[in-house]
Amino acid sequence: MGKVKPQNEWKFKCANTGKAIKRKKRYYRNGKYYVNKSAWQAQAKKEAEAKAKLAAEAAAAAEKSA
């Protein structure tokens, strides 16, 4: 039988891209690891846009029911 590759070969993966972080120096923010600063900023921007969208939908629903 062939060798079986372990599921978690890399200890750290980028929270935004999912790429394995191989180097010792990692970018750590808000409890998550990122490949670099730009990956962290992209994830933060994506989360902010999602929050704004949810807030807008909630405001529209509240306006409709009132």
C-alpha positions as CSV (number, residue, x, y, z in Angstrom):
1,M,0.0,0.0,0.0
2,G,1.1,3.6,-0.6
3,K,1.8,6.2,2.0
4,V,-1.1,8.0,3.4
5,K,-0.7,11.8,3.6
6,P,-1.6,13.3,7.0
7,Q,-4.7,15.6,7.0
8,N,-3.1,18.4,8.9
9,E,0.4,18.5,7.3
10,W,0.8,22.2,8.1
11,K,0.1,23.6,11.6
12,F,-0.9,27.1,10.3
13,K,-3.1,28.1,7.4
14,C,-4.0,31.5,6.3
15,A,-7.5,32.5,7.4
16,N,-8.2,34.4,4.2
17,T,-6.6,32.3,1.5
18,G,-6.3,28.9,3.1
19,K,-2.7,28.5,2.0
20,A,-0.2,26.8,4.3
21,I,2.1,29.2,6.2
22,K,5.5,27.7,6.0
23,R,7.8,30.4,7.3
24,K,8.4,31.0,10.9
25,K,7.2,34.6,10.8
26,R,3.4,34.7,10.5
27,Y,1.0,37.6,10.6
28,Y,-1.3,37.1,13.6
29,R,-4.4,39.3,14.1
30,N,-7.6,38.8,16.0
31,G,-6.9,35.2,16.9
32,K,-6.2,34.1,13.3
33,Y,-3.0,33.6,11.2
34,Y,-2.5,35.2,7.8
35,V,0.2,34.9,5.1
36,N,0.9,38.7,5.2
37,K,-0.7,42.0,6.0
38,S,-2.5,42.4,2.7
39,A,-4.3,39.1,3.3
40,W,-5.4,40.3,6.7
41,Q,-6.6,43.6,5.3
42,A,-8.6,41.8,2.5
43,Q,-10.3,39.6,5.1
44,A,-11.1,42.6,7.3
45,K,-12.6,44.4,4.4
46,K,-14.7,41.4,3.4
47,E,-16.0,41.0,7.0
48,A,-16.8,44.8,7.2
49,E,-18.8,44.6,4.0
50,A,-20.7,41.6,5.2
51,K,-21.5,43.3,8.5
52,A,-22.7,46.4,6.6
53,K,-24.9,44.3,4.3
54,L,-26.5,42.5,7.3
55,A,-27.1,45.8,9.1
56,A,-28.8,47.3,6.0
57,E,-31.0,44.2,5.6
58,A,-32.0,44.4,9.3
59,A,-32.8,48.1,8.9
60,A,-34.9,47.4,5.8
61,A,-36.8,44.6,7.6
62,A,-37.4,46.8,10.7
63,E,-38.7,49.6,8.5
64,K,-41.1,47.2,6.6
65,S,-42.6,45.8,9.8
66,A,-43.1,49.2,11.4
